[in-house]
Amino acid sequence: MKFLSLNLVSFYLLVLPNLARSLQVAVVGTTGNLGSAVIKELSKQNIPTRCLLRHDISDVPVKDNPSTPEEIASSLASLDNVEMIKGDVTDPSSILELVKGCDVVMAMQGPPKPNPLVSIIPFLSDQNAPSHPYMINYIGVKNIIKAVEATPSVKRIVRISGSGEKPFSPFTILLNILGNMAKGWNYEGEQLLRQSGLDYTIVRPGLLQSSAEYTEPKNARALKDNGLDMKVSLVTFNQIAELCLECIKFDNTKKSTLTVMNVEENAGEATYSDLLGKVEQDFRIFESSLIDQHRKGTRIGISIFTVFVVVILKGVLGLFSLIA
């Protein structure tokens, strides 16, 4: 009995505190649609969350329907278990402060949509501007990796991304032209994670929509590991937020790249659990860098666009000359 009592005491003193210790998550990309959805889901699950925030919200009231980044941040800050940490993904010291004591980093950041004219004309675009895809998708990921390397408590980085493995596809070229090489720098950021030696899960979702704009079909969830291609579909921010949280429960999703889409109703799964349980770690070889190919593809696209515009203008001018 005495031996049994000692064992019970040991159990209560050593095991229960570890079981009771709550998971803590750091979120980058706080006020974005996906970052907001992740934070709301974390709060709903009573998971302590530290959120990186650039904005000063000390005098911003909480609104029922927030619209500006400041209002969104104020609304999120009012949720249970949510703490705002002042900083920016381009500032290494603030990332280091953010991840203190955390177990997982949700890297949900993405660059804002640039002025298309600025993006098309290279000399108008400053690659070192804080909102440039190079700074957000590449330097930002590099800063997160360095902070995690210095923080032993962090066991996983979950990064939202998008396939950038086809730099010469028309869709990729168009997005790179209009988005300051966002697809190219997304891929380079992915490669930083793969080469870091850290545990990561890279998520490549379909075309993200709000639940108000798109209703997720029943039993239609699907994914492929190794970053393999799928037919592009709409997906909701909420379901991808759910996936990001669900994947950290599965050790086999470490060092994996997941393509996530919806298929036809009743042709997929109702939840992600069964799908995630079958995921394998990345085993195919990813190109170490594709940024030069992305740049080349963008130059080709701009050249074709320029020729097209010149031909149209010549036609219009010729038409006017005939009328005159």
ZIMO-V825611 format. One record per helix or strand. SS is the DSSP state (hx for helix, st for strand). FROM is the first residue (numbers start at 1). TO is the last residue. If there is no record, write none. Layout:
# ZIMO-V825611
SS	FROM	TO
SS	FROM	TO
This chain:
# ZIMO-V825611
hx	2	20
st	24	28
hx	33	44
st	48	53
hx	69	77
st	82	86
hx	92	98
st	104	107
hx	116	120
hx	122	124
hx	133	149
st	156	161
hx	170	178
hx	182	196
st	200	205
st	207	209
st	221	224
st	234	236
hx	237	247
hx	251	253
st	256	262
st	269	269
hx	273	276
hx	291	323
